[in-house]
Amino acid sequence: MKAQKGFTLIELMIVIAIIGILASVAIPQYQTYTIRAASGPELVGAVRPIQLALSEYAAVNLDLPEDATELVQWETGEANNCLGLVQNVTYAYTSDSAGVITATTYADGATPDTACADTAGPSDEPSLQGATLVIDAVSNGNGAVSYSVNAGSSTIPAKFLPNIGG
């Protein structure tokens, strides 16, 4: 009997099928990863200044401000910040120990302020256009503030939500 050299057609077809199955799982996961890697830092970077301002205010006053105008270290508005895919970040007072930070992304077709035209604008991902990221801020009354993403109120898909807080 002759020794077999090479692979049979069946063996090659099985290998190709396995590669196809792996690719069908890996490609969508990679696309999600690349979108999250591009949008996550912009979302976090957009809310970080107000988080720092709230933390500093709470450290001095032991509660959260009733209005964003009390945060002298932070200014709202696109022209002041140029936040990439985030058009605006706002703060809403809930109580002395709770507040809500909302970051709104550019909607499809929205044009950024002229000062930000080169660095800001809508995301290429449709589910990130005109979406909101809601972050709850909670003060412990001793000057510390904790932050957590409110996935139920945010309109950004869960797979693209950044990790903020504990």
N, C-alpha and C positions, 0 to 999 in steps of 0.2 A: 504494500500500500504506500502511496506517495504521501509525503508530508504536505500539509496545507500551507500555502504561502498567501499572505494577505488576508482581507476580510471578506466575508460573504455579503451579499446585497442586503440581507435581513439585518445583519449586525450594523451596517452603515445606516440603514433606515431608522433603527432604534436609537442610535446616537444622535441623528438629526432630529428625531422627535423629542428627545430629552432636551437638547439645546433649544428647540423651539418653545417648549414648555417653560424652561427657565427664563428665556428672553421675554415671554409674555407676562411674566410676573415682575421681572427686574426693570423693564423699561418704564412702566407706569410709576413704580416706586422711585426710580431715579428722577423722573420728571417732577414728582411731588417734592423730592429732596432739593432739587435745584431751585424751584420756586420758593420753597421755605427758606433756603439759604440766602436768597436774594431779598426777600421781603422781611424776614424776621429782624435783621439788624436795623432796617429802616423804621419798622414799627417800634422797636424797643428804643432806638435813638430818638424818636420823635417824642416819646413820653418821658424819657429820662430827665430832661430839665425840670418838668413840673413835679416829678417825683422828688427830686432833690430840693426844690423850693418848698414843697409841702413838708418834707422831713425837717428842713431847717426851721420852718415856721412852728411846727409842732414841738421841736426841741426847745424853742424859746418860750412859746405860749402854752404848752402842754395840751393843746387841742388843735383842731383843724380850722382854717379860716372860713368865714361865712361867704366870702367873695374872692374871686381870683385877683381882684385889684389889690388885695392885701399882700399878695406875693410879689414884693418889689423886685425879686431876683428873676422873675419870669414874665414874659410878655406873650400873649396869644397873637395869632395872626400869621398868615402864610409869609408875608413880606419880611417879617422879623426872623423867621426861622428856616425857610427853604428845607422842607422835611422829606424830600424824595417823593415817595408815593403817598405820603400823608399830607392832606390838604390843611387840616387844622386839628388842634388839640384843645379841648375845653375842660374846665373843672366845674363840678356842681356840688354844692354843699348839701349834705343830708342831715347831719347833726354835728355836735361838737367833736364827736369821735368817729364820724364816718363821712366819706365823700366819694365822688365818682369822677374818674378821669375818662374822657371819651376822645378817641382818635378817629377821625374820619378820613378815608382815602379819597383820592380824586375819582370822579365818575368818568366813564368812557366819554371821550371828546372834550373833557374839561381842560381849560388852558391855565397853566400856572401864571402867577404874577410875573411881570417882566424881569424882576430882580432874580427870579428863581427859574427862568425858562430853561437854562442848561442843566439844572440838577433836579428838577421836580416834574411830576406829571403822572398820568394814570399808569397802572401796572399793565403788563402784557397779559396777565392772567385775568380773565373776565370775572371770576368770583371774588377778586380783590378790588374791583372797581366799584366805588361808591359804598364801600363796606365800612362798618364801624368796629372798633376794638374798645371794649368797656373794661375798665380796671377799677376794682373797689379798693379804696384807701381806708384803713382802719387805724385809728390812734388808740394807744393803750392808756392815755391820760398821764403818762410819765415821760412823754417826749419821743416815744418810738412809734413809727408808723409802719404797718405791714401792707403789702400790695398783693392783689391776686386778680387774675384774669377772670372776668365773669363770662364764661362760655355761653350761658343761657341768654344773655343780653347782647352779646357780640354777634354781628352778622358775618364775620369772617369765618370760613369753614374751619372746623376743629383741627383738621390736618395742617392748617397754616398758622394756627395761633401760636404766638411766641410764649416762652416760659418766663413769667414774671412773678417774682415773689416765691413763697414757699408752697 
